[in-house]
């Protein structure tokens, strides 16, 4: 979403509700690339590699762990952290979403 549209949505929420509600997964990570995949012998070179999971976050409560690689949200492929953030941003706080991850060479749905 372009910055102007983001500002408009925030302004409308502030006027209507007096606060801003944004979806939150609670992870820090990096976008995978060929070099990282080779260096760490990963099963893929596409996705968002989770580096840190925030305590008491939706990610922690769902079982995500550092080292997991998010490759899909719902049916949408995740090519990196920017994709992950953009897809999450299009949901509402409290929505249940399905993540497909790679954990130690195994594909898991959370």
Buried (B, 14 or more C-beta within 10 A) or exposed (E): EEEEEEEEBEEEBEEEEEEEEEBEBBBEBEBBEEEEBEEEEBBEBBBBBBEEBBEEBBBBEBEBEEBBBBBBBEEBBBBBBEBBBEBBEEBEEEEEBEBBBBBEEEEEEB
